[in-house]
Structures are given as C-alpha cells and as structure tokens.
C-alpha cells in the first residue's frame, strides 16, 4: 500500500483547524499603544497615546500555525499502535 492510503486528513489539533493563532504580542489587535507626553505652548503637559503597527503579525492580529503550516489540516496515520 502507498503512504497516502495509510493516512487521512484531520483538522489540526493545535489551531483547531483554523490555520492560525491569535498574535501573542498584540493579542489580536494588530497594533500597540505607547503612552507619551509632550509640552504644550502654554507650558503644560499633554498625555497621549501613539499607535504603532505590530511587527509580530504585520498588523493582521494573526500568526500562522507552525504545526500545520497555516493550512488547518494534518495527515494522521490510520495504523493502530501496537
């Protein structure tokens, strides 16, 4: 028998068949917010947040699953262990 006859396609258990994970750096938001201050013309401080794109997921909020290479499916052997 060939190798393909002994295996079948199953959903990836690591990513639940989605093919991606939520980015751990930005938690799926795709951006970071950095708190900053600046001095106004009237000599008071102004607080604001600067929005930066996430470099971990390229602003998509998702990272590709390494177990299934982003496909969502893996080949599983049908042979019984024994």
C-alpha distance (Angstrom), angle and dihedral (degrees) to the residues before:
residue distance angle dihedral
X1 . . .
X2 3.76 . .
X3 3.78 125.2 .
X4 3.81 93.1 -109.0
X5 3.81 91.7 56.7
X6 3.82 90.7 57.1
X7 3.80 95.4 52.6
X8 3.76 136.8 53.3
X9 3.76 135.6 -159.3
X10 3.82 114.4 -101.3
X11 3.81 133.1 174.3
X12 3.80 112.7 -93.7
X13 3.81 109.2 -100.8
X14 3.80 93.6 -156.1
X15 3.82 95.1 61.4
X16 3.84 98.2 19.6
X17 3.79 91.0 -115.6
X18 3.81 94.8 -59.4
X19 3.81 96.8 109.9
X20 3.80 93.2 -136.4
X21 3.80 143.7 64.0
X22 3.77 129.9 -143.3
X23 3.79 108.5 -95.9
X24 3.80 110.3 -98.9
X25 3.80 93.7 -153.7
X26 3.82 99.1 56.7
X27 3.83 97.8 15.9
X28 3.79 92.2 -124.1
X29 3.80 97.2 -52.0
X30 3.79 96.2 105.9
X31 3.81 92.4 -140.2
X32 3.80 142.1 69.7
X33 3.79 125.4 -140.1
X34 3.79 116.7 -145.5
X35 3.79 118.6 -167.0
X36 3.81 114.0 -132.8
X37 3.80 140.0 169.3
X38 3.78 133.2 -145.9
X39 3.77 136.3 -177.6
X40 3.80 116.4 -109.9
X41 3.80 126.0 -145.5
X42 3.81 90.4 -100.8
X43 3.86 88.9 57.3
X44 3.83 95.6 -108.7
X45 3.78 124.9 125.5
X46 3.77 120.6 -108.0
X47 3.82 119.8 -157.3
X48 3.79 118.6 -151.4
X49 3.78 141.3 154.2
X50 3.77 124.2 -118.7
X51 3.80 116.5 -148.4
X52 3.83 116.6 -138.7
X53 3.80 128.7 -176.7
X54 3.81 115.9 -112.5
X55 3.80 111.3 -110.0
X56 3.82 93.4 -164.5
X57 3.80 94.8 67.7
X58 3.84 100.7 14.3
X59 3.84 90.0 -114.2
X60 3.81 94.7 -59.3
X61 3.82 96.3 108.0
X62 3.81 89.9 -132.4
X63 3.79 136.9 91.4
X64 3.79 123.4 -159.8
X65 3.82 117.6 -105.0
X66 3.80 109.7 -109.6
X67 3.81 94.5 -158.0
X68 3.82 94.8 62.4
X69 3.84 97.7 20.2
X70 3.82 90.7 -118.3
X71 3.81 95.6 -58.4
X72 3.81 98.1 106.0
X73 3.80 93.8 -135.1
X74 3.81 134.1 84.4
X75 3.77 133.4 -171.4
X76 3.79 112.9 -112.8
X77 3.77 125.4 -167.1
X78 3.79 116.4 -115.9
X79 3.80 93.8 -156.5
X80 3.78 115.3 113.3
X81 3.78 115.2 -119.9
X82 3.71 110.5 -117.6
